Amino acid sequence: MYRKCMASSLTRRCISSSTRTSTTWWDHVNPASKDPITGVTEAFLADPNPNRINLGMGAYRDDEGKSVVLQCVRDAEAKIAGSEFLESISTSVSSKLVEESLKLVYGKDSNVISEGRPAGVEALSGTGACRLFAEFQKRYYPESQIYLTNPTWSNHHNIWRDAHVPWRTFRYYNPNTRGLNFAALMDDIKNALDSSFFLLHPCAHNPTGVDPTEEQWREISYLFKVKNHFPIFDMAYQGFASGHLDIDAKAIRIFVEDGHLIGCAQSFAKNMGLYGHRVGCLSVLCSDQKQGVAVKSQLQQIARAMYGSPPVHGLLLVSTILSNSDIKSLWLREVKVMASRIKSIRSALRDNLESLGSPLNWEHITNQVGMFCFSGLTPDQVKLLAREFHIYMTHDGRISMAGVTSGNVSYLANAIHQVTSCQQETLNLSPKAECKRPT
Ligand code: PMP
């Protein structure tokens, strides 16, 4: 047997190869549970059926199901091509990004911006912005917890858990109406301990597509004041609910008008189609400029220890789009086009289901807004859609409307009609279910 001997000043030790290999460091590591959304895409990709549809991923697709690079991104790319940005991050680029991002949140003529109150830092897209806030929360309120809407984007749980902030939920969605459970939401906000942290989706709630009305936001804001709660807004879909950036920021503006201090996590993954570039911004609105400077420096310090600084290419693309008036106008028009396509495909799906004579109520498809439709399909119906019709979505019945096109909407409606109208008889059947594929 191979033996390697090491001399030390005190002993002479020999290590056999078998001893060395038997010492394994990672025996106690088990595979992580699959991310629910990645799992859907994997199942979709493994299905060779030509009719397969992926309704799992919250990424915008055009009416041919193709991914989209916005023209504003192409224009910004052309502007920065050949510039000297590749070597290092320029402070002026990141401060431009933050300056312009803050306008999208607080409004371009916002007083709080001119008073220097938001502490803004660039972040690794929406996920990174949430994570940065969670770390900051833990550092300054170590005993605090966070309230998340029930349901919410699944990664919110992971983000706050990994920052060692316990999470709880508050009621939000009413499965009977497939709308907001406003009374329960208000009750839970009222019954939470005073001065609690709440994560709110200001528009295009993921996964339900259900947003409070403006009047309801005002009531929520009022109750937050009474209870001295802190709202952190996660704005991953600004523009996708109404097609207008300012309208989609209305909830945040209401809170700011009411004098709240808030946090806001912004993502440019969806509304600029820059998923892979990880561009975002975290802002924490402070009571004055001095506090803003202190908070910003602490956020930068936390980010520095976690990942240094964000990649510069996406940062430069977004800051170019936001700071060039022609390119920005083009972007605003393109956001409207994306939002309108989703709105009209919602109508098409509902119309198709109604024309098939479905006895069920499908109004929620058009009442809900943004990228997602919380269809009300049960986990068994979702399984049946995958098994019989090659249609994939998360088990909670969330449909990413971006995956629905003029070409597949009638196939989808037929499939949903089949599984919702004859589910009882089919679930226990072998793979050849009686609910036939539409021809
Ligand atoms: N928040 C919500 C509610 C989301 O749905 C998403 C994306 N699915 C994110 C944040 C984060 O997105 P990203 O990190 O890609 O910007």
Residues whose N, C-alpha, C, O or C-beta is under 5 A from the ligand:
A	BS01	PMP	G58 L124 S125 G126 T127 G128 W153 N206 D234 A236 S267 A269
